Amino acid sequence: MPHSLWVHTDGRVFVCDRENDRVQIFSSTGEYLEAWSHLTRPAELWIDAQDHVYIAEASWTEGAVNMAGRVFPETRPNKLSVRDLEGRLLASWGGPDPYVPGSFAASHSLCLDSHGDIYTGDVALTALGPSGRYGPQCHPLQKFVRIG
């Protein structure tokens, strides 16, 4: 399930394949180059001018079945990860409680402004509504200010 894509300045096309837990990378002519398969349901991707790759990663719930019919073997929280252009993890944050600032209910969008500040969009009502966990205090939008 392609969920997002990014055409990088070098011509490569990065595709978030959410239900297969990977980002696939293609050349500008569509040739498959590689895949980063060490992710959790990547939903959105953004690459900044310093070639940092920001990825909104959705959660797994142990025993739940994804849209591809795969059963999740463990629980993993939603998070935002920052990677280099080879896919190596530089930083990440998020936690199991979607109400805590810095955590996510179901991160689905992100972007950066000219200062490097990060904005994330969450589909909290959709993700937490059926479980009964949703409340109006859950944040659908967060801003993370770049320091330094």
C-alpha positions in Angstrom: 0.0 0.0 0.0 2.0 3.0 -1.2 1.2 5.7 1.3 3.5 8.6 0.4 6.3 9.4 -2.0 9.1 11.8 -2.3 11.1 12.7 -5.4 14.6 13.7 -4.1 16.7 16.4 -5.7 19.0 13.6 -7.0 16.1 12.1 -9.0 15.5 9.1 -6.7 11.9 8.3 -5.8 11.2 7.2 -2.2 7.9 5.4 -1.7 6.5 4.6 1.8 5.0 1.1 1.5 3.1 1.2 4.8 1.6 -2.3 5.0 4.9 -4.0 4.0 7.0 -2.0 6.6 9.4 -0.5 4.1 10.5 2.4 2.0 11.2 1.4 -1.6 13.7 3.6 -3.6 13.6 3.8 -7.4 15.6 5.7 -10.0 14.0 8.6 -11.9 13.2 6.1 -14.7 11.5 3.6 -12.3 14.3 1.2 -11.8 14.2 -0.5 -8.4 17.3 0.5 -6.4 16.8 -0.7 -2.9 14.4 -1.0 0.1 14.7 0.0 3.7 12.9 -2.8 5.5 13.7 -2.0 9.1 10.7 0.3 9.6 7.3 0.2 11.2 4.4 1.1 8.8 6.0 4.2 7.2 3.2 6.6 6.3 4.9 9.8 5.3 8.4 10.9 4.3 10.2 14.2 4.0 13.9 14.9 3.1 15.4 18.2 4.2 18.2 20.2 2.5 20.8 18.4 4.6 19.6 15.0 3.4 18.0 14.0 6.7 15.1 11.7 6.0 12.1 12.2 8.3 9.6 9.3 8.4 6.3 9.1 10.2 6.0 5.5 11.3 2.6 4.1 12.4 2.2 1.6 15.2 1.8 -2.2 15.4 -0.5 -3.8 17.9 0.4 -7.4 18.8 -2.0 -9.8 17.3 -3.7 -7.3 15.0 -3.9 -8.0 11.3 -2.7 -5.4 8.8 -4.3 -4.7 5.4 -2.0 -7.2 3.7 -3.2 -9.9 6.1 -0.1 -10.1 8.2 -0.4 -10.5 12.0 1.8 -8.1 14.0 4.2 -10.2 16.1 4.6 -7.4 18.8 3.4 -4.0 19.8 5.4 -0.9 18.6 4.3 2.7 19.2 3.9 5.4 16.6 7.1 7.4 16.1 8.9 9.9 14.1 12.3 8.7 12.9 15.2 10.7 11.4 17.5 8.8 9.1 20.4 9.4 6.7 20.1 8.8 3.0 21.3 5.2 3.5 18.4 4.6 6.0 20.5 4.5 9.1 18.6 5.7 12.2 19.9 9.0 13.6 17.0 9.8 16.0 13.5 8.9 16.9 10.7 9.8 19.3 7.2 8.8 20.3 5.8 6.5 22.9 2.9 4.3 23.8 0.7 7.0 25.2 -0.8 9.1 22.3 -1.9 11.9 24.7 1.7 12.8 25.8 3.3 15.6 23.8 5.9 14.1 21.5 3.9 10.9 21.1 1.5 10.1 18.3 -1.8 8.4 17.8 -1.5 7.6 14.1 1.1 9.9 12.4 0.1 10.4 8.8 1.7 13.6 7.6 4.7 15.7 8.3 6.6 18.6 6.8 9.4 21.0 7.7 9.5 24.7 7.4 12.5 27.0 6.3 13.8 27.0 9.9 13.9 23.1 10.1 10.9 23.0 12.5 8.9 19.8 12.0 5.0 19.7 11.8 3.2 16.4 12.2 -0.4 15.5 11.5 -2.2 12.7 13.3 -5.4 11.0 12.5 -6.2 10.5 16.2 -10.0 10.3 15.9 -9.8 7.6 13.2 -7.0 5.6 15.0 -8.3 5.8 18.5 -12.0 6.2 18.0 -12.9 2.6 17.4 -10.9 1.5 20.5 -12.6 4.0 22.7 -9.3 5.7 23.6 -9.9 8.9 21.6 -10.5 12.1 23.6 -10.6 15.7 22.5 -7.3 16.3 24.4 -5.4 14.1 21.8 -3.4 16.4 19.5 -4.0 16.1 15.8 -1.1 18.5 15.0 2.3 19.0 16.7 5.2 21.3 16.1 8.8 20.4 17.0 11.2 23.3 17.0 14.7 22.8 15.7 17.3 23.6 18.2 20.8 24.6 17.1 
